[in-house]
Amino acid sequence: MASGELRVANPKPHQRLEIWRQAMLLVKETYSVTAGFPKEEIFGLVSQMRRAAVSIPSNIAEGAAREGDKEYLHFLSIARGSLSELDTQVHIAAMLGYLAVDHQLNDLVDRVGRLLNGLSKKLKTDVTKP
């Protein structure tokens, strides 16, 4: 297992999902990065970024626990919305000089986005099957 990867003993079904593990790493990186932001941002950008980041794996987990693919898709849609919020906030942080424009947080956001899109496409295909 690579450094920084999440290890879970006796994982629950959502914890076995690569998308959930990557989203958890995104949370960890978001918390780490925002710890270095100016103190005046603690109730502003820091709080917004952390809430958006936490929402992503939380909604993935909640969707995975639902009975049907339609409900799962709904929660993945919410996770995608939170990911878009975080992406915007990362760009704001870069614009304000709190982050480098090419910070690794951007790569994690992109990776989680690709995984969300892939899982959503698979579930949509499953939902439309007779």
SVG drawing of the C-alpha trace seen along z (x, -y; Angstrom):
<svg xmlns="http://www.w3.org/2000/svg" viewBox="-37 -38 42 46">
<polyline fill="none" stroke="black" stroke-width="0.4" points="0.0,0.0 1.4,-3.4 2.3,-6.0 -0.7,-8.1 -3.2,-5.5 -6.1,-4.8 -6.0,-1.4 -9.3,-0.1 -9.5,3.2 -12.6,5.2 -13.8,2.7 -17.5,1.9 -18.6,2.1 -18.1,-1.6 -14.6,-1.4 -13.6,1.1 -14.4,-1.4 -11.4,-3.1 -13.5,-6.3 -14.2,-6.4 -10.5,-5.9 -9.4,-8.6 -12.1,-11.0 -10.8,-10.3 -7.3,-11.2 -8.7,-14.4 -10.2,-15.2 -6.8,-14.6 -5.0,-16.8 -7.6,-19.5 -7.2,-19.6 -3.4,-19.6 -3.3,-22.4 -5.8,-24.6 -4.0,-24.3 -1.4,-26.7 -3.9,-29.3 -4.1,-32.7 -5.9,-32.7 -8.5,-35.2 -9.7,-32.5 -10.5,-29.9 -14.3,-30.8 -14.2,-31.6 -12.4,-29.7 -10.9,-27.1 -14.3,-26.1 -15.9,-26.0 -13.1,-23.9 -13.2,-21.4 -17.0,-21.1 -17.0,-20.5 -14.2,-17.9 -15.9,-16.0 -19.2,-16.0 -17.7,-14.0 -16.8,-10.7 -19.8,-11.1 -22.2,-11.1 -20.4,-8.3 -20.8,-6.2 -24.4,-7.1 -25.2,-6.3 -23.5,-3.0 -25.6,-2.1 -28.9,-2.8 -31.0,0.0 -31.1,-1.0 -28.9,-2.4 -31.2,-5.4 -30.7,-6.5 -27.0,-5.8 -26.8,-8.1 -28.6,-10.8 -25.9,-10.8 -23.1,-10.6 -24.6,-13.7 -24.4,-15.5 -20.8,-14.3 -20.1,-15.7 -21.6,-19.1 -19.4,-19.2 -16.4,-18.3 -17.2,-21.2 -17.5,-23.5 -14.1,-22.3 -12.6,-22.8 -13.8,-26.4 -12.5,-27.0 -9.1,-25.6 -8.9,-28.0 -9.9,-30.9 -7.2,-29.8 -4.7,-29.9 -6.0,-33.3 -5.4,-34.7 -1.9,-33.2 -2.6,-30.6 -1.9,-27.7 0.3,-27.2 -1.7,-27.1 -0.4,-23.6 -0.9,-22.2 -1.4,-18.5 -4.9,-19.2 -5.9,-19.9 -4.7,-16.4 -6.7,-14.8 -9.8,-16.8 -9.4,-15.7 -8.9,-12.0 -11.9,-11.9 -13.9,-13.6 -12.9,-11.0 -13.8,-8.2 -17.2,-9.8 -18.0,-10.1 -17.0,-6.5 -19.1,-5.1 -22.0,-7.3 -21.9,-6.1 -21.8,-2.5 -24.8,-2.9 -26.7,-4.8 -26.1,-1.9 -27.3,0.6 -30.4,-1.5 -31.4,-1.6 -31.0,2.2 -34.3,4.0"/>
</svg>
